[in-house]
Amino acid sequence: MRNYPPIIMKCGLKSRNLPAPIAIGVNLLGLLSTGYGQFKQIKTPFYTGLIIVLFAMLSAQNAAGQCCSAGNPVGGDGSNDGLNEKALRFYVSYKYSLSEDYYHYDAKYDVPYVQKSDFDYGSISLTYGLLPRLTVHVEQGYFWSKAQELTINNQYEKIQSKGFGDLALNLRYIAVKTVKPISQLVFSAGFKAPVGAFNEEIDGVTVPISLQPSSGAFKYNASAFYFRKRSDRKSGWNTFALFELSQTINKGYLVYRYGNYFQYALAGTYAFNKKFSVIASAKFEWRGKDEREDEIVIESSGSRVVYFNPQIMYSFSPKWSLILMSDLPVYKYVNGFQLTNKFSVQVGIRKDVKL
């Protein structure tokens, strides 16, 4: 049995298998919960604020390292191709993501009180062919809800925020384009700007970083996309790689830098007919460790995750399409102790027009 501080042993709660930073916060919540009956009728701002502060202690070691947390989810319609000159693509979508399992390395870990974290996210994107080989893409999203749920002495608590996420913009350059076979090689570069709120509060207490609508930091990315399909076949394939790095957040009360991010995906496509097609993709995500002031490394941050990413597209007409996709993690490895994603699902409508 680990040698925790006396307060943990004295409380007698089921926290002996927890890492010390999490166990301390859990047992403080346990101590607070013994007097919950006296407070539940008045729900004072002080009590609510104390819940948030203690919850922040639970997640202080991994707030931005969680697989589902700070910053915007990867949005868009799953396409990264370049468009013809004066072609316009409009896409609006809704995404739901659920995280409820704590992991230690590659194994599930039981953490009392923390029930789940989820978000409801809507986004709008525009993609436009500026020149025969140059395309611009812009996207803005809004969190209708970004929440974490706790159970304290069988009493339900919810910490929640909402608001605009980061604004994404990138340029795509078509380096290679052929007709037989149908293929594209596209290089892209861009950034995400933290235009949304990063100071959401509940009763005067700032909510944890992982629940803020905006990431709070400028992020820069570069990517490469290749697609290939023979015109006489219904199947094709594509591959995509992206690297992203973040600026340091420096707001006086907070100095924080998200770890670097890398994504690689390999997908196969199949068109049953002109209206109905499917995509099956394997996606690998790597996140580096975050840092605080004085380059202090957050040990419970950073991860390696493999996803199965199925996608279905139905075209009502040459211009309108309905797109359904999901991210299903099949392997998760995290540094330290982190809350991990269970699944996400996204539905959207896309329109392609020629101006």
Protein Blocks (a to p, Z undefined) as FASTA:
>chain_A
ZZddfklmmnopafklpcfklmmmmmmmmmmmmmmmmmmmnopaklmmmmmmmmmmmmmm
mmmmpfklgcjddedjhiacdcdehiacddddddddddfbdcehjaccddehilbdcddd
ddddddddfbfkbccdddddddfbdcddddeehiacddddeddddddddddddfbdcfbd
cddddddddddddfbcckbceehiacdfklpfbgoiacdddddddddddfkbcbdcdddd
dddddddddehjaccdddddddddddddddfblmbccddddddddddddddehhiacfbg
cdddddddddddddfbfkbccdddddddfbdcdehjadddfbdcdddddddddZZ
